[in-house]
Amino acid sequence: MSEKSTEIAVQWALTGLSVAIMLARLVMRWQRLRKFEMGDYLTMAAIFAILLRSSVENVALVYGTNQIHPTARKKHYFTPEEISRREIGAKMTMVNRVLYTVYIWLQKCVVMSIIQHLLKGLELYTTLTFYWSTIAVTFVVSVVMCFVECQPFHNYWAVFPDPGKCAAGRLQLIVFSILEMITDFMLMALPLRFLIKVQRPFMAKLRLIGLFLVGIGIIAVTLARLLMNLLKFHRSGASHHIANVELLFAAIVANGPPIYGMLNMKYGSSSQRYATGQSNRNPSNAGLGDQQLDTFRSNSTFSKQPQARLAEWSARKNDETDSHEELITGRSHPFYA
């Protein structure tokens, strides 16, 4: 198998795994709740983005691009047909960079929607607004960087004369990678300081924290891809593989917590009730008292429970859940109603 065929096969294999993870989340969500939430619709958009991205990147891999080593340019004779195909491939590379950015930031929005559910009721409006604004601004900057590196603009796809290094998008990759790592650190830091305070068994708490620390994997992959491309004048096959791995990690980070939570609710509910002493309680009384998550109880700010919210919580059915917090931790709290 040629190097090009290997790149295409690896790309679609990792794309398929990413799509499978996102579809698993959607199917399990529908089976459990019979409805979708904002994070689910964002996941649907991410599926569309990654499939479209892989399709246009496939064209670029087959046709080639204008990113050609100077030595090869001197030795190779380019026919008009090959030049045309490489121009198309270079244009598809530009589209690929935009779709790649769209997909990554959609997954960040999915993670942010989970965090927002987790922290619902904790009066963090300013913090959450800052996070959403940061995600929006960094997304716009990352997309704009896809189009400002080459002057004149047609150098992005020109094969002759040599467009220079700008077509490789090194500056775009540097800005993209830095912004991605910064936002990933932010998305990990926000929920961790609250999850640490959750009154759960140590191993259960460790699993919850671990779900969000998986984001370290994305940061490591992003850094490796950045360093690899900084040492080269064009993006190599290995770099393409790492980029596809990054897409897979993004799918795992964004969809791992809800999938874990739904599996936990389905297969771990009996053991959880036994461990918390709920198995011997009267099911008819399984309302507010049996569902409380002793989160931040030591903080008097969070111990004040508004009567309206308590009444709304008590009126819910015993098996009803619409909160990411419930699906992730397996337990509930009136502030997350």
Secondary structure by P-SEA (a helix, b strand, c coil): ccaaaaaaaaaaaaaaaaaaaaaaaaaaaaaccccccaaaaaaaaaaaaaaaaaaaaaaaaaaccccccaaaaacccccaaaaaaaaaaaaaaaaaaaaaaaaaaaaaaaaaaaaaaaaccccaaaaaaaaaaaaaaaaaaaaaaaccccccccccccccccccccccaaaaaaaaaaaaaaaaaaaaaaaaaaaaaccccaaaaaaaaaaaacaaaaaaaaaaaaaaaaacccccaaaaaaaaaaaaaaaaaacaaaaaaaaaaaccaaaaaaaaccccccccccccccccccccccccccccccaaaaaaaaacccccccccccccccccccccc
